[in-house]
Amino acid sequence: MDRDTAVKMAQSAIKAQNKRLVDAVLSIKAGRGQAPVGQQPVAELPLIAVTCSTGWECYAIVEELTKTRKFRVRALYRTPGTQAEARLDSLLQQTEQTHPGLLTLRPHTDMFSPEIMTDAFADCAGVVIYVTANDSKAGKIQSHGNDPEGGCAAVMRQVLAILAAIKANPSVRQSVMVTFPLDKVSGLVPDAPEAPWWVKQRLRLPAFFREQGINLTCINRPAYYYAMHRVDYTLKQDIRGTTALSRTMIREDNVPGIQAPDYMVNWVDVRDVGKWVGTCFEYPEVFSNESFCMASCAHTGTELAALAEKTNKHGTTFKYKPFPQWLMRTIGLFSNEVSYPIKYSEWYCDKANAYDFACNEDLADLEKLHPLWTFEKTLKAWGIDEIKPRKKPRTMQ
């Protein structure tokens, strides 16, 4: 089979699956609209535990779950005293003012320990599973990007601890896992680039959990975040200055990326991930043991630059500029972290895997439930619309 056929078949199946799930939710919502359910007291709301809650994506899941006011949330994380914990604590203080008891924080949660995880999942109706191929000691990350053996062992130690904890807590009726886009070419397309080892391993996990009798919902979301252009949407302190522009790498004539200018890339905002996690728990009759794909937008690099120009109020020009692959590989000789984006970009390319959604129109069904965090909306939040063009030097007459 050729690559284009394999990808189009997979994308068609993804759209059909999403439509089926969204239509089922809309049908239930229509029925509930005729018989509205009153707001439950906080103490009676189902309790959801979220692992890795100091991480950027899982923090967003905690935040979005608390916003629904339909769940109590237990935020699990390992290391106290970090800026990431301070972010959770700030959310806790806000929540306590209006809904005391809705959010609780649980530091010192070692995901490698079955005993600690069992205690962390006690009384929970649902859990959010996020596993990482890295180790963390005292808040410092040890990357296994170039170490498949060590990385696989780190992932499976977490998986086995989580599995034991779920089995020890019969109150846990549903689990949600956040993971990578589906592999659409391996075993079908000749000479397809090898998927990164951590992608292959995590894509195997849903079947592993389900074979163990665990009710698991799997959310496949892009590996490319808007965060490639900015550090963190929750960041309050200034990083490189005092303006909105200081927190983003987008500037006049420069919208950075790592793919070719005309290659279609699926992007995601972590807040959209959090919204869909909430939907999975709200409608277990639809999402139990299901897998589906989501994204916030689908754009090429050239389109991103055009959107920046369209959004800008001052006629400032923007150009898409891919980060040189040779430079990334050179940096990769000295930093394991760089292996992740290099291998992603080699796998998700026009000669191999491609993405779950071929264009923005493919996301229409998802928008029936949640308005997406579009790139234009994000640009305005970053202040890109207010960037004024530099004064050009006068030319000699």
N, C-alpha and C positions, 0 to 999 in steps of 0.2 A: 504494500500500500504506500502511496506517496504521502508526503507530509501534509499537504493542503487538505487532502481527503480525510485523513485521520483527525486533523484538528477540527474541520468543519463538522464531522460527525459527532465529535465529543461536545462541541459548542452547542449543537442542536439538541443533544440529549440534556445538557445542563439547563438550557432554556425551558425545555419541556418539564423537567423536574421542578424547577423554580415555579413555573406557572401552576403546576398541580398543587404545590404546597401553599402558595399565596391564595389561590382560589379556595382552598379548604379553610384557611384562616378567615377570609372575607365572608364565607358562608356562616361560620361560627359567630363572627362579629355581628352579622346581620340579625342572627337569632338573639344574641345577647342584647341588641339594641331594643328589641321589643320587650325584654324583661331585664332591665338594668339591675345589677347587683350592687348592694350598698358597700361602702368602704369598711373593711375590717379593722378592728383595733390592731395597733402595731404588734402587740404580743401574740396575736393569732395569725400573723402573716407567715407564710412558709419561709424557712431560713435557707439561704444560699451561701455556700462557702466558695470563695474565689482564691485560687492559688496564685503565687507570684504577684501579689497585689501592688507591690512597689514598682513593678515594671510598667512601662508606658502604656502598653495595650491593656493589661489587666487592670491598671488603675482606671482606665476609661470604662471598662466593664463594671467595676465597682460603682463608679459615678453614675452611669446610665441606669443600673439596676436600682440605685437609691432614688433616682428621679422618678421612677415609675410609681413609687409608693405602694407597690404590690408585693414587695419582698423585704424581709430582713436580710441584711448582708453581713457576712463575717469575712473580713479581709485578712488573708493569711500571707505572711511574709517572714523572712528569716532574720534580717539584720535591723535592729533598732538604731536610732540616732543618726539616720541619714536624711538628706534633703528629700528623698523619695518618701520617707516616713512622714516628714513634716507636711508634705502635700496631702497625704491621707489624713493626718491629724486636722488639717485645716478643713477638709471635707467633713470630718466627724463633727467639728464644732458647729459648722453651718447646719448640719442635719439635726443635731441635738436641739437647736433652737426651736425647730418646728415639729420634729418627729423623734422624740427621745427613744432610744433603744433600737432605732431602725438600722444603725450601722455600728458594728463593733470591730475593733482592731485586735489582731492576734500576732504579735511578733514572736520570734524564736521558733517559728514553724519550719523545722528541718524536713524538707521533702524527701530526704533519703531515709527517714526513720518511719517504719510502719507504725510504731507505737505512738509517735507524735502526731502522725497524720490521722490515725484512728481517733485520737482525742479531738483533733481539729475538726473532724467531720461529724462529731457527735450531735445528734438532734437535727441534722440538716436534711432538708427535703431534696436538695439538689447541690451539685458541686460543679465548678468550672475548672477544667483540667488544662493546664498549660505546662508543658515540659520543655526543658532547654538542654541543649547539647553542651552546656558549660557548667563548670563548678563555681561555687561562690564561697569564699572564706573571708569572714570579717568584712563583708560588703565588697570585696575585690573579686573581679571576674577572672577566671582562668579559661581562656578560649581554647576549644578543641576543634577549631575550624580545619586545621591541617592534621588532626589526630583522630581518625575514624574509630580506632579501637577504644581510646579513652572516652570519646564522645558517646559512642554507642553504650558503653558501660554506664556512663552518667545518666543517660536517658532511661535505660532499663531499670536502674536502681530506683529512680523516681516512679516509674510506671508500676513496679511491683509493690512499692510502698503505698501508692494510691489505690491499687487494686485491693490490697489487703484491708485498707481502711474502709473502702466502700462495702466490701463483703462483711466487715465487722459492724457496720452500721445499717441495719435494714431500713432505717428511716429514709435513706438516700434512694429516691425512686428514679431520678434522672440525672445524667451527667452530660455536660456540654464540653466538647473539645474544640479548640481553635487551632487550625493548622494551615498547610500550604495549598496552593492550587493543585488540581489534579494533573497527573502525568498523562498526556494524551498521545505520546509517540513511542515510548519504550516498548520494545517487542513488536511494534507494528511498522516502524519506519526504518529502513536500512541506514546504517551509519549515523544514527541519532546520537548526539552528545550524551554522555553518561549523566544521569541525574546526580546532584550532590548527595553524598551519603546520608546527611541529616534529613534531606527531603524524603528520600526513599524510606528511611526508618520511620519517620513520623507518619507517612502515608500508610504504613502497615498497621499502625496502632489501633485505628478504629476496628478493624477485623479482629485484632487480638483481644480487645476489651469485650467485644460482642460474643466472641467464642467462649469467653469466661462468664457469660450470662449477664453482663453489664448493659443496662439501657443507656446507650450513648448516642447523642446527637453530635454530628461533626460539621463544623463550619469551615469551609475552604475559602480563605480570603487571600488577596494578593500579597506577595512578599515585598511589594513596592509601596511604601507609605508616603503621604505628603511630607513626612518628616525628613525625606531626602533633601527637602528644600528648607527645612526649619528644624530646630532641635526638639521642641516639645510645646504642644499647644497650651499646656498648663503652666508653663514657666512664667514666673512673676519677676524674678530679678533680671537685670540686664546682663548680657553676655559680652557683647563687643561695643556697647555704646548705650545711648539713652533713647533711641528712636525705635520704632517698629522695624525699620529696615535692619537694625543691628542684630535682630534675631532671625533673619532669613538670608539665605545665600542668593536669592533672586535680586538682581539689581539691573540698572539700565544696560541693555544689550547683552544680558547674561541670564539665561534660565538653564541651570545645570542639570545633567542627567548622565546615565551610563550606557544607554542604548542608542542605536542609530537614530537620526532625526525623524525618519518616516516609519519607524517600527511602532506598531500599536502596543501600548502598555496599559495594563489594568492597575489603577491606583486605589488606595483605600485610606480613609480617615478612621482612626481607632474609635471615634465616637459612634460611627456607623456599626462597627463590630459590636460595641456594647449594646446598642439598640436591638440588634438581632439576637444576641444572647438572651435579653429579656423576653423577646417574642417566643423563643424556643421554650422557655420555662412557663410562659403564660399559656401556651397552647401545646401541652404535652401530647394531647390526642392526635396532633398533626405531626409533631417533630420527633417523637420518640423513635429511636433507632434509625433516624433518617440522616442523610448527608446532603448538603446543598452548598452552592457557591454564591458568593456575593462580592461586590466591589462598590466603590464610590463613583468612579468614572473610568472611561476608556479613551485615552488620547495618545497621539504621537507627540514626540518632543516638539515638532514644528507647530502642532496645534496648541501646545502649552504656551509657547511664545506668543502665538497669535491671540490667545485668550488674555494674556498679560497686557498686550497692547490695547485690546478691546476694553478691558476693565479700567485701564489707566485714564485719568481725567485730564492729563496735561500733554498728550501727544508723545509721551516717552516711547522710544523704540526698545524692543526686546528681541533677542536672538537666542535660539537653542544652541547650547554648546556641550556636546558630550565630553565627559571626563576621559582622557586618553587611556585606553586599555593597557598600553605598554607601561604607562606610569603606575597604574594600579598594580600590575604584576611586579614592578620594581619595588613598590612599597610593600607588597606581599612577602618579599624576601625577608623583611624585617618585622612584620606584624601579622600575626595569625588572623586578626580581625578582618583584614582585607580579603581573605580567601572567600568569605561569604558573598559579598557583592560581585566578585569576579566570577565565581561559579554559577551564581544566579544568572548573570547576564549571558554567560555561555550557554546555559540550558534554555532560558526563555528567550529565544531569538527566532528570526524568520526562517532559519534552517532546521529548527528543532521543535520545541514544545509549544511555543506561542501561549496565548492566554485564554481564560475561560469565557471572556466576552469579546466579540469581534468589534463592537462599537457601542456607543452610549445607548442606542435604541434597544440593545439587548437587556438593558437594566430597567426597562419600563415596568415589568411586573414587580420588581423589588420596590419601586417607588410607590406602588399602590398601598404599601404598608408603612414605609418610612421615607420621607423626603431626604434625598441624599446630600451629603456634604460635598457639593460640587467644587471644582477647582476655582471657579470664579468667586464663590462665597469665601473660600479659603484665602484667595488673593486679597480680598477686601479686608478680611480679619487681620492679615499681616501688614496692611497699609501699602500694598503694592500699587493700589489705585492712586495714591497720593505722591508717588515718586515723580519729581520734576526732572526734566532733561538737564544735563549739564550744559553750561554755557560753552559753545564752540569757540575755539580761538579764531580770531580774524585772520583771513588769508591776505597775503601780500598782494597789493595791486600792481 
